[in-house]
Amino acid sequence: MASLQDQLLKAGLADKSKAKQARADKRKKQKLKNKGTAVEQDENKLAAQQAAEAKKQRDLELNQQRQAELEKKAVVAQIRQLITVNQQPKGKGDTVLNFTDENVVKRMYVSDAVHKLVVDARLAVVKLDEDYLLIPTPVADKIAERDAKMVIYRADLREENKEKSAEDDWYAEYEIPDDLTW
């Protein structure tokens, strides 16, 4: 079976030069079409890869955020456990222990012995939820490493104590005579 082009040539409706030109045009169109699909396929692949990279980056960021939240929860749980395990009794007493929490003066009634321990910086005041509790100072140091806002009051970090120690240092260069009697 002859092609349509051969039939038109035999019938005399087309000549060889026009047929040759038509074949060349057809071949060029086919090449351009093949190139165009290859470019389109490359663009599609590139777009798919970019989308996959973007999704991978988004997943990585979400995973990092989840990990940070889990670490925060773990730190909060550690602090809560340190406070509950090392909580010291306030004792029954009428001695008032004043301290500030976010520029608000708070009061805690403690016994005289507990008040002396707090003033001597052996105990510190920490905040757990809405309660103020007493814990040993070394434990307060561990809590401050994790979250400094939880430790509300420590007597050894107050400016008054620093001023007193500075005054004591000023007199340190003078010797006290052994024969001094009061």
Secondary structure, DSSP 8 states (H G I E B T S, - for coil): ---HHHHHHHHTSS-HHHHHHHHHHHHHHHHHHHHHHHHHHHHHHHHHHHHHHHHHHHHHHHHHHHHHHHHHHHHHHHHHHHHHHH-B---S--EEEEEEETTEEEEEEE-HHHHHHHHTTSEEEEEETTEEEEEEHHHHHHHHHH-GGGEEE-GGGSHHHHHHHHHHHHHTTS---TT---
